[in-house]
Amino acid sequence: MNMRIPILKLHDCLLISIQWELDDQTALQFQEDLLHKIHETSARGVVIDFTSIDFIDSFIAKVLGDVISMSKLMGAKVVITGIQPAVAITLIELGIRLEEVMTALDLEKGLEKLQRELGD
Amino acid sequence: MRKKIFQYVQSHSDEILREWIELMRGEADERAIQAMSDHMFVKTSSEFVQLVMSNFSDSEQKFNERAIDFSEKIVRLGWPLTMITEGLRVFGKIVERGMQQTGAIDQYSYIDFTTEINNWMFPMYRTITEAYTTSWERTISLQKIALQELSAPLIPVFDKISVMPLVGTIDTERARQIMENLLEGVVNHRAEVVLIDITGVPVVDTMVAHHIIQAAEAVRLVGAKCTIVGIRPEIAQTIVNLGINLEDVTTTSTMKKGVEQALAATSRQIVEVQE
């Protein structure tokens, strides 16, 4: 039995705070859950917060990249917040650029950015 | 035989010293002589000769200590190592010639003499070179630490805007440190825009550009914006000639423009005070 990552709805945004290191199964489960949730709530924005994560491996990074592209396809803008310096270095060294994604320092700034992007 | 050499060296020490200084002056590197005054040269030289002579009388440990002291001094004065080894060779030569002239050695005892003087000289070569390189290495490692401290400071200049001035060549180790300082600093200062100033970087080749691009991307991942400022004309030329793609990174020529853009990006501007 693995833990599911809670996805919270706030107006037309979805908030996800990842609190522990993801294993492969949880990451795939999260991908599924998020896409369903977007479909259910027809959310326009998604904020994923990584503040408490200090390690990411290549598989998780790929899954995240996929989730972001998929969410985009479903019409939701994604902002990633709180990436730690060590994680940023790992991602760059793995050659994962997450080029199309917006980033912000913390949840607050991430939400601001999203609101601006959505034009409210 | 050893006793004979020792006696000769001790009784003729003044003569040897004089001759040695004369010969060394002829042989020595221009650079080493220019670096110090005549007085200093004579003083250091006599110290050196005394050191060599003390190898006869002192115990090995004591000699080692003296050699290390002396070589540290020499490194500070900037004498090249070649001069020291040359000095040892010249010293041996002087002793050999002197002893020949006084008839202390003839062609029968010559082999004996050479063996003895070699036995005496070689450990000395080794000790001095070793002491020399040790103090050298220490100097280098000290400088390396000093350099690292100066390497990559991140300065918060305004709210949300930080600057990292880079001076000097960037190698892989330094690039790593730059990246770490940059990201830690961005998170700690809560910066939204970081300006990396490369005015002081003399050469931007593919490797340096690669490091800078990586740093810029990493900054974007932690949620800030990175601008490269201080692109000099020749750097712009090399970047384009090398086919480096800096399209994804914002760049400007001067820090001034960079700061203006950064302020604009954080929706602020500098206005003159109306009096």
Interface residues (C-beta under 8 A of the other chain):
Chain A: I80 T81 G82 I83 Q84 P85 V87 A88 I89 L91 I92 R97 L98 E99 T103 A104 L105 D106 K109 G110
Chain B: M179 E180 L183 E184 V186 V187 R190 E192 Q214 E217 A218 V219 R220 L221 V222 G223 A224 D248
